[in-house]
Amino acid sequence: MELFRYNNEKFSMANFDLLEYLQKHLKAEQSDVETDWLDGVVVAIDYIKREFDRAGAIKAKKVVLLSDIGCPSNADKYQEILEAMMSEGIELTFL
């Protein structure tokens, strides 16, 4: 995926340029792997924890989920994921 080529592979504030980049470069792919939107949130949390530890002083940590959330998810993981996000100071926004 070309996503991490945006902005010289650096974290940045979300803006319309990023949304345009995502629209042009991010394509849905078919897969036999069963997953849900919550798994995507877990991957984002892990990535943010790993990258922000290396980056140093960052003011805000946010995950923006672009989804209709039209698939089932594993409710057993909600509390664990919520606690991980709170302990890392990560905000989650659904669009």
N, C-alpha and C positions, 0 to 999 in steps of 0.2 A: 504494500500500500504506500502511496506517495504522501500521505498525510504529514509525516514528520519532515518533509522537505520544506514545508511552509515556514517562513520567517527564519531561515537558516537554522532550522531544528531547535529553536529556542522557544520557551514559553512566552506568551504575550497575551495582552488583553484581547478578548473577543471583539470582532468588529465585522462590518459588512464585507471587507476583503476576505476575511477568513471564511465567512459563509459562502461567498462566491467560489473560493478555492475548493471547499468541500463539495459544493454542487458539481463542479467540473471534474473533480478527481476521485470522489468516493462513490463507488458503485457497489450495489448489493450483489452478493455472490451466493449461489446455491451451494449448500453443503449438507452432508449426511450427519453432521454433528448437531446434536440437540442442545440448545442453549436458550437463554432468555435474557431479557433486558437487564435483569439483576446481575447476571454474570458479567455483563459489560460494565456495570457500576463497580464490581469487585476489581476488574482489570484496571479501571481508571484509578481507583484508590491505591492499588499496589504501585502503579506507575507514578502517581503523584508523590507517594511516600518516598520511593526510590530516587526520583529526580530532584525533588525539593530538598532532600537531605544533602545532595551534592551542590545545589544551587545557592544555598545560604539563605539570606534574609529575603523572604517573599511576603508580601502584604496579605494576599488573599489566595485561598485555594478553593477552586470551584470546579464542579463537574456539571456540564450542561448536557442533558440527555435529549436528543432529538428523536422522538419515538411516539407512536400512537399507543404504545404499551398494550398492544392487542393480543399478546400471547400470555399464557399462564406463567406464573413465577413461583418459586419455592418460598412460601411464607415462613418456613422454619428458619430461614437465613436473615429475615428482616432485622431482628433485634441485634444480632451479631454485627451486621453491616452498619446499622445505625450507630452502634457504640464505637466501631472503628472510625467512622467518619467524624464523630464528635471528638474522639480523643486526638485525631489529627487536625481538627479544625477545618474540615472540608465541608463546603456548602454544596447541596445538590439542587439543581434547577431542572424541571421538566418543561419541555416545549413541545 
